[in-house]
Amino acid sequence: MTDSEILDLFHHGSSRERAFRVLIEKYQQKIYWHIRRMVVEHENANDVMQNTFIKIWKGLENFRSDSQLFTWMYRIATNECLNFLSQQKKHDVISFDGVGPGGEDENLSPSSYIKAESEPIDPEELLARLQKAIEMLPEKQKLVFNMRYYDEMPYEQISEILNTSVGALKASYFHAAQKIEKYLLSDH
């Protein structure tokens, strides 16, 4: 079902809930993975996703089709992620050297991801290092990197969602990619 068909179905009072179910089925996975890459933990991603779909439900009546439906939903999800991360920072002190406030976990320290030159790199280990590098990025760079790299969004669409110029987005992505590469190649 196309977005315009979903919206038409939604605007007919008796079929609102059906239209919303179709909308969720169509976009739930994309929205979830966008949120998950930002907030990392599954439980938090589910909470943020639930809040996102509540806001979508409440705002769908007033959606004016100035942008694509998915772009509008993505913007809501992005804002919910940023709100969650902002609230989380107020409650937690995050340490990238350990697992959290005051805790050290040798298995998660950056030095545990380094292999000797002669040993092959495990793909799962490389993926863990990549995720760690992404988590260390400033929020805006992290957001732009995830949207461009994982979601393969064009800069123009990201620009609509984040209300930022394409040039600024390209710069953010470039700096994020440099930081990630530096982290992956370093010997911590």
N, C-alpha and C positions, 0 to 999 in steps of 0.2 A: 504494500500500500504506500502511495506517495505521501509526502508531507502535506501537500494541499488536500488530499483526500482525508488524511487524519484530522486536519484542522476543520474541514467541512463537517466531518462526523462529530467532532467535539462541539461545534457551534449549534448542533441540533440537540437540544436539551436532553432528550431521552437516551442518547447514545454517548454521552460524555465519558462515562466510566469505561465503556468499550474502547473508545478512541484513545483514552489515556493508557489502557492496557496495551494496545497496539503500539503506541508511542514508546512505552517502556520496553516492550519486547524488541523493538527495532533498534533502540539506542542504549539499552542498559549496559551491554558489554563494553561498548566504546567509552561511555561515560565512566564506568567502573575503573577501567584501566588507566584512563587519564587521571582520575582521582588517586588511584593506588600508587601511581608513580610519584605523585606529589606528597602524599601522607605516609606512604610506605607500608604501614601495617594493615592487614586485612580488616580487622575489627574497626579501626578508625576509618578506613575507606568505606566500609558499609554504612557507618554512621553519617559520614559526609554525603554519601550517595543518597541516603534516605532524606536528608535535609534538602539536597539538591532537587529531588523529585517532588518534594512537598512545595518548594518554591516554584517549580515549573507548573505544578497543578494550580497553584494560586495565581500565577501570572499568565497562564495560557489564555484566559479569557481576554486579556488586554494585549496579547501579542498582535502586532500590527503588520507583520511581514516586511518590515523595513530591511531585515536581514534574513538569511536562511534560518529555518527552525533549528537546525543542528548547531549553527553558530551561536544563536541565542542561548540554547541549552548549555553549550560548552562554556559560554561566558558565565552563566549561573554556577556551573560546577567549579570553574576556576575561582570565582569569588568565594564560594563556600570553602574551597581548599585553603585559600589565603586567610580567610577568617579563622578556620580551624588551626592553621599553623601559627597565627598570631596569638590565639588563646593558649595554645600549647606552650609557646615561648614564655608567656606570663607565668605559667605554672611549673615549668621544668627548666633546668639548666642543662643544655645539651652539650655533651662533650664528645668530640669525634675521636679522641684518643682512647676512650673506653666505651662502655655500653650505655652510660647514662650518668646521672649526677653522682660523682664520687666513686663510681664502680669501675674496676678494671677487669677486662676479660681477655686473657692472652689469646684465645682463639679468634677474637674479633679485631685485634689490633692490626693496624696497617702492615706492620712488619711480618705478620703471619701469612700475608698473601704473596710474599716474595719467594720465588724459587731460585735455586742455583741455575746458572746458565745452561748446564748440561741436562737439567730435568725438563721434560715437556710440560707445557702449561695446560692445566685442566680447564676445559671450557666453563665448567660451573664455577671454578675459582676465579676465572677471568670475569665472568658475569657478576660475581660478588664484588670484585674490585671495582668494576664499572659502576655498580649501584652505590658503592661507598663514595666514589668520586663524585657522582651526581648529587648525593645527599650533602656533600660539602659545599656545593655551589650556593651563591646567594639566591634567594627565592625567585627573583625575576629571571635570572639566567637558567635556573633549574626548570622553570616553567616553559621558557622558550625552547630550551634544548629538548625537553620531553615532547612538546608539541611538534617540533620540526623533525626530530630523529625518530621517535617511536610512532607518532601518528602521521608522519609524512605530510603534514599540512603545509600548504604554500604560505609564504610570508604574508601575502595579502589577507588570507583568512585569519591568520594569527593576529594581524594588525587590527582586524575588525573586532576580534574577541577581546584583545587586551587594550584596545583604543590607544595604540602606539604606532609611530611611523615605521615603515618597512625598513628604513635605514637603521633605526635604533634596534630593531629586532635582529637584523643581520649582524650588527656589532655585538649584541648580547650573545647570539649563537656562536659567533667566532670566538669570543672570550671564554665562553663555557667550554667549547671544544678544546681550546688551548689548555685550560686548567685541567680538564679530564685527561688529556694526553700526557701532560706533565705528571699528574698523579700516577697514571698507569705505568709510566716509564721510570718513575723514581724508585730509589732503593730504600726508602723509609728506614 
